[in-house]
Amino acid sequence: MRFNYSTIIVICLFAAGVNNVAARPALLEPFTWENRLLLIFAPRHDDPRLQRQNDILDDLKPGLVDRDLVVIRLTPVTAVTVDRVPVADATPAYFYHEFAVSYYAFAVLLIGKDGSVKLTAAAPVEAASVFDLIDAMPMRQWEMQNKGAFNNQD
C-alpha cells in the first residue's frame, strides 16, 4: 500500500491528538452557541480554593446572567452541579477525562459559546478577570451592541 505525503500528514495529526477546537463533550452540546461555561474542578467539596471561587462568584449573579455564563462545579466524588443544581446523568469522571484535569488538581476553565477553551487557571480566578476576558470577545462585543434588539419580537 502506498501513501502520499498528504495522507501521512493527516495520520500524524490525528495521532498527535490534533482535533477541532470547537468540539465539546456531548453533555455540553445543549450549551453550544447559547452559553459560556465556567468549569470549576476541585479535588474535594471542602477545598479552600473551591470555597474561594464560590465566594467570588456568589455576589455576581447579574454579571453571570448578563454574559450567559453557566457555572459547572466538579469534584471527583460528588454530583456534577450546573448553577448549583445537581445533574443526574452527568458523571464527574466524564468531565475530568474530557478536559484532561487531574482528580487531585484545582482548575478553572472558561469555555466560549463556540466550545473552545478561553482560559485555564490553576487557582481561583477573580470575577473581573473572567468578565474582562468575556467582554473582549467578538461575540460578546456583538451581544453588547445588540442588547435588547431581539427582545421586542414575538
N, C-alpha and C positions, 0 to 999 in steps of 0.2 A: 504494500500500500504506500502511495506517495503523498506527501503533504507539501503544500506550498507554504511560503513564509506567512501569509495571512492566517492560515489555519493554525500554524504553530503559535503565532502571537495571541490569537483568541484563546487557545488552550492554556497558554501560560497565564493570561489574565484571569481566567476562571480559576486556575489552580492557585493563584496568588490571593484569591478572595476578592477581586475587584468586582463590584456589583453596582446596581443602580442606587444612588444615594437617596432617592425618594422612596425606595422600598421600605415598608414598615410592617411590623408583625400584624397578622390577621386580626388579633384582638383590638388593634388600634385603628383599623380601617374606618370605623364609623366617625373618627375624628378628622380624617384626612380632608383638607380644604375647609374644615369647619372650625377647628380649634387648634391652638398651640398647646403643647403639653409640657408640664414641668414634672419630670420623674425624679423622685427623691428615694434613693436607696440607702438603707441603714442596716447594720448587722443585727441590731436589736431594737425593739419598740421603745426601749427606755434610753437609747443612745443620746447623750447630751447634744450631739450635733443635729440629730433629728429634732430634738426639742427646740433648739435654737432656730432651726429653719422654720419650724411650725410657728414659733413666736414672731418671726419676721413676717410671715405670710398672713397671720391671723387678723391683723388690723388693716389689711389691704384688699378686702373683698371687692370693693368697687373697681379698683385698678385691675384686678384679675378678670373681672367680668368684662370690663371695657376692652380688654385686649384678647378676649376669647381664650383665656388661659385656664386650662384644667389641670389640677394638681393630682398626681397619682403617687401615693406613698407606698413603699415596698420594704418589707423585711423578709428574711428567708422563711420564717415560720408563722407569720400572721397573714390574715386575709389581705388581699390587694384592696386598696380603697381609692375611689375616684371622688375627689372633693369630699373626703371623709365618709363616704358611703361604701360599705363592703361590696365587692363584686364576686358573686358566687362562682362563676365559671372561669375565673382568671386565677392562674397559679403564679406565685412569685418566681418560681424556677424558670418559667417561660420568659419573663422579663429579664432576669439576671443573665440567662443564656443569650437572648436576642441582642442585648446591649453590652455583652461581654463585661459585666460587672461582677467582681468577686463577692461572695457571700459575706466576707469579712471587711468589706470596704464601705465607706460612706461616699456617695456620689450624687451629684445633681446634674441632670441633663435637661436642656431646653430643646424641644423638638418643634420645628416650624410647622406651619399648616401644610407645607409640601412634603413633610415626613422626614426631612433631613435634620441631623443633629446640629444645632446652632451654638450650643455651649455645653462644655463638660467641666465640672468643678469637683474637687475632692474635699471641699469644705463648704459650710453654709454660704449661700450667696445672698448678698444684700438686695432688697427689692429694687432699689434704684438701678443697680447694675442690670438686672433682668429687664426692667421696664425700659431703660435706655437702649438696650440691645434690640428689644422688640420694636420700639418706636423708630429705630433707624432702618428697619427692614422695609423694602419697597412695598410689600403688600400692606403693611401697617400704615405706611405713608398714604397709600391709596384709601385705606379704610378711614383714616382721619379726615382726609379731604372730602370724602363722600358720605360722612356720617349723617344719618337721617335721610339720605337721598332716596332710600328704598322703603322707609317706614310709612309713607303715605299711600302706598299701593295696597289694593285689596286682593 
